[in-house]
Structure formats: C-alpha cells, structure tokens
Amino acid sequence: MCRLFGFRSVIESQVHHSLLHAENALMRQSERHPDGWGVGYYVAGAPHIIKSSEAAITDILFRRVSGIVSSETVIAHIRKATQGQLTILNTHPFQYGNWVFAHNGNIAEFGGRRETLKKRIAPRLQRFILGDTDSEVLFYLLLTHIAQRAELHRPGCDIDAVAEAARDTVDEITSITGPFYHQNDGPPHETYLTFLLTNGSTMLAHHGGKDLYYSTYKTLCSQRDLCPSFSQECEQKTQTGFVNHLIFSSEPLQGENIWLPMIPGQMVGVDWRMRLRLYPSQIPQHHQETESITENQNSSTHSLTHSSQRIAHT
C-alpha cells in the first residue's frame, strides 16, 4: 500500500535525506508506490501542502520540495491507490485548518460503507470532503471525535484527548467493518488503519495493521557540537519523558537513528512541549507481544523507561 514519514522536532530541520537519499527514502519506495505523493510542513505555525498525482521518483517537483523543506513538523506520503482515482484531491496528506493527516491502509468494502461513515461525521465538516477516498473520510471522522473533546483551532490540543479520539475513531470504523487486519502483508482488500496526524505541535501515530517505526534518539548525533538544542535525550532513551525529536517511518531509514517497531493497536505521539506518550495496544492477543517488545527495548534497544510512559486507557 502507501508509505508514511513523519517528523517533529524542537528545531527546524531539513528532511531531504529521509525523503531523497536514505536507503529506504520515500523517493526510492515510490518505485513500488507510484500513484502520487504529498509533503505537508509548517511555516510560522501554518501548514503548507504540496501534492502531485505523479510518481515521486520521476517527479522533479518532489526533489525540489524535498530539498527546500526545513521545518519543525513534516508529514510526507507516497501513494499506492486502493480507493479513489489518481487525482490531486485523492492524494495525501489531507488538511483541515492546522490539522494534517496521512493514511496507509484501506477500509474494507468502502464503496458500500461510504455513506454510513459520512453520516457519522459532524455536518459542519462533511462539506470539506472533496475526494472519493476512504482516507479522507477517516480523517474527518477523526476530526469529529477530536472536536468532541477540544477546540479544533486551538494550537495546544491535549495529546491524550487526541489519542482518545483516535481510539474511538478506530473503534467506530471497526464496529462497521470488523477488526482491522493485524498482518502487514495481508490481503489488500482488508481494513488497515495506520495513520499520522498533527496540528503542527501535537503529533500522533496509530499502528492499524501496516508497519510503522519510530525513533527518538540516535547512536551518535553528527551535529552534537553545533546544535544549540543538543541534550542527552538526543543519544539515549529519555530520562525525563521529553524528547528533542520524534520520527515515524513505514520502514527504518538508513542512518544514525535508533528505530523501534510499533505493534498493531499501539499509538505513539508527542504534545506541544515534546513530551513523549506511548499508548499501548488494547488488542488482547498482543498483550504478551507488547510486554516482550518493551523488555527487549529496555534491555537492548534502550526504550523509554516505564516512568516516562503514560497509559491513556486502563
């Protein structure tokens, strides 16, 4: 299906390496995901979206955009279409106000369920759905649930409220479609709900069956002697619960970053202060797997300590 990249940092940074030059950069992945691309980034707190229905690997604009983007917050997406035509309106990321969203997945039998799902979206938001993808409907259903907890246009939206809204959105969709498929290489017609969401300050990722990895520190930062924001959290697990950067990718990218795999049902995010939040999967069959991954991260990949984790649901 599609590929995702998300970046949130305390300082403006260029992301051209991740988009263009890394071994698994999005441009290279677009050879297998040729149905369009989009990059969303923030300047002075305002989102800027540049999209194309062309394949990233053959699109000169993708190279130009990737080379100039420098921001504290970026979401990028390359598309392999499962729903909707190959048009700009169906290309990710999608935007409403300050909110930017990208989805890797599918809603099973969407054609027959589109109207049922749209009716669950707040009427004031329905009119902004311009394309015919399941992803855009998912986005506005998610915004509907966020709006029940917070003002959509307020900059400092609480990360826990966003996570609760995401959980409820997934539950609402799967109450109609059945559970999302938990295997990354499963049949393409099944439901998959892996996505990234940000309003420029808060960022949240949900693993909905399609692989997603995250990174908050590096083995060694090449800018450690030059960066004014360098701290111990840049090169090791956080002891404070705060991080200087959070990166998401559908595949681990070549370089210095330590990548940790998410599991189905898990959410990871940061709030406007760059406080890291890990929301464990609520899928029962993954309980033992969650514990195993946590132990492995603590012992060999330097995951967060339990003191820096906050459980959103008990």
N, C-alpha and C positions, 0 to 999 in steps of 0.2 A: 504494500500500500504506500502511504506517504512517508515522509521523513520530517522530523522536527528538530529545531535548535532554539534554545532559549538562553538568555544571558542577563544577569542582574548583578550590578557591581556598585561599590561605593564611589568609584571614579569613572569618568568617561574612558572607554577603551575601544580600540578597533577590533573588529571580529573577522577581518578578511582572511586570517589564517584558517579559522574554523569553516568559513564558507567557501574558500577557494583552494587552499594549499595543503591542508592536512590530508593524511592518507584516506580518511573517510569523510572528507569535506562534502558539504551538500552538493556542490557543483559536480563532483565525481559521482555521487549517488544518483544524480538526475539522469544518468545513462539508463537506469532501470526505473526511473520515476519521471517521465518526460512531459507530463501534462500540465505544466505551469509552475510558477514559483512566486513567492512573495516575501518581502522583508518589511517588518514593522520596527521602527525605532523612535526614540523620543528626543525632542529638542526643546529645551526650556519647559519641560513638563508636558509638551503637546506631542501626540503621536503623529508620525509620518508613515504612510503606507505606500510602497511601490510594488506593483504586481505586473505579471505578464503571463499570458497563456502559452508562451513558448517554453521549450526545454531550457533549463538553466545552462546546461553545458554548451549550447550553441547560441546563447543569447548574450550579445556584447553588453547589454544593459545590466545584466546580472553581475558581470565582472566590474563594471563601473560603480554600481551601487555598493557592492561588497567592499570595494577599495576605499570608498569615502566615508562609510558609516562609522561614526565614533559616538558612542552613547553609553549611558549607564544602564539602559534597558533595551534589549533587542529580542524579537521573536522572528524566526525565519522558517519557511516551509517550502518543500518541493512536493508536487502533487502527482499521484498516480490515481486517476479518477476511478471511483466506484459508483458515485451518484452524480448526476448533472453533466451538462455539456462542457466542452473545453472553451470557456469564456472567462473574461476578467471577473465577471460577477460571481463566478463559482470558485475563484482562486483565493486561497488563504494567504495571509491572515485576514480575518474579518474585524471590523472596527465599529464600535458604538461609543461616542463620547471619547473618554480616555481609555476605554477598555479595548484590548486587542486579544484575539483568540485564534488558535490554530488546532486542528484535529487530525489525528492519524487513526482512521478507523472507518466504521460503517454502522449504519442502523439497519438491521435485517428487515427485509420486506418494506423498505421505506416508502415506496410508491403508494402502498395501500394504507400506510400509517401516518403519512404526512399531515393530513387534515386533523386527525386525532391529536397529534402532538402540537400542531399550531394552535389549537383551541386552548391549550394549557399555558400558552404564552400570554403575558399581560397585553391587553388590547393596544395600549399605547406603544408597545414595542413591535407588535406584529407587522405594522406598516413599513418597518425598516428592512424587512426580509426581501431582498431584491433578486437573489438567485434561486436555484432549484436543488441545492444540495442538502443532505441530511446534516452536514456540519454546521451550516448557518442556522438551521432550526435548533440544533443542540445549543449553540451559542446564545440565542435569545431566550431559550428556556432556562439556561443557567443565569442569565441576567435577571430574569423574572424572579428566581429564587434569591438572588443577592438583594434585589430591591425590596424583598420582604423583611430584610434584616438591616439594611443600611441604605443611605442615600447614594445612588449610583454615581453622582457627580462630585461627591466628596473625595478629596485626594487621599486622605488617610483611612482607607477602608480596612477594618479589622480582619486580619488573616484568618482567624478562627471562624468568623462569620462567612467568609468566602469558602472555606473548607466545608462548613456545614451545608452551604448552598450547593456546592459541587456534589456532596454526598447525596443530598436529596434529589438533585437532578438525575444522577445516575440511577438512583432507586426508582424514580418515576419512569424513566425510559425502560428500565429492565422489568418493571411491573407490566409493561405492554409487550416487550419483545422477548422476555425471558432473560436469564443471566447472560452477561457478556462473555465471550469466548476467552478462555484463560491462556491459550497457547498462541504464541506469536506467529507460528507458521500454519495456523488453522485455515479452514476454507474461507475465501474472501467474502462470501455472502453472509457470514455470521456477524453478530454485533460485536464491535470493538469501540471502546470509548477512552482512548488515550488522548489527552489534550494538554495544552498550555494556555494559561490565562494571565494577563497582567493589566494593571491600570497605570503602569509606569513606575510605581513604587512597590506595591504588593505584587508578588508573582507566585503562582501555584501550578503544580503539575499533578495530573492524575494518571496512573497506570491502569488502562482499561483493556488490557489484553495484548497490546502491541508494545514491544520492548521500549524501555526508556531508562536512561542512565543519568546520574547527576554527579557533580563534582563541586566541592567547596574549598579544596586546597591542592597544592602542588607538591611534588617531591622537592623541587628547588625552583624558586621564582627567579627568572633571569633579570628582573627589574628590582630585586630586593634592595640594592644600594641606591636606587634612583627614585623609587616610588615613595611619595610623601605619606601614603596610607599603609605602607608595609607593616605587618604585625605578625605575631606568631601564628595566628589563625590562617595565614596565607600558606603555611608549610606544614601544618599539622592539624589534627582534629581540634575543634573549638573547645575551650575550657569555660567559656563564658556564655555560650549559646548564641553568640553573634558571629557572623562571617563577613568577609570582605567581598566575596563573590559567590555566586551560585550559577552553575551552568547545567543545562539539560541538553541531551542529545539522544537521538534514536539509536546511535551506535557510538561506542567510545572513540574519541578523536585522538589522533597521534599527538604526542607532546608531553608536557610535564604534569598535566592534571591527573589526579587520582580519581578514577571513575568507580562509582558504586551502582549496582543494579537495583532498580525498583522492582517490586513484585505486584501482581495483579491486585487491585483494590487499594494500594498504598498511594498516599499523597505526600508531596514534599513542597515546601514553599518558604518564602521569607516575607516579613512585614516591611513597613516603610523604614524601620530602623535597622534592617538587615538582620533581624533575629530569626534564626532558623527554626522551622517547625517540621517535624516528622509525624504524619498521621498514619498509624498502622492499618493494614488491611483488615477489613471486617469479614472477609470470606473465611469461614471456618476451616476449610481444608488447607488453607495456607498458614494456619496458626503455627505449626511446627516449623514450617519453612521460614517464617518470619523470625522465630527465635534462633534458628540455625544461622541465618544471614546476619542477624545482629551480633551473635557471638563471633562469627568469622570477621565481621568488620571491626569489632572491638579488639580482636587479638592480632589480626594480620593485615587489615587494610585501614586501621585507625579510624573507625567510625566515630560518631558522636557518642559521648557517654550518656547514660540514662538521665543525668541531671540536666542535660541540655535538650532533652526531648519533652514535648508536651503532648499528652494524649487528648485528642479532640473529643473522642467518644469513649465512654467506659461502660 
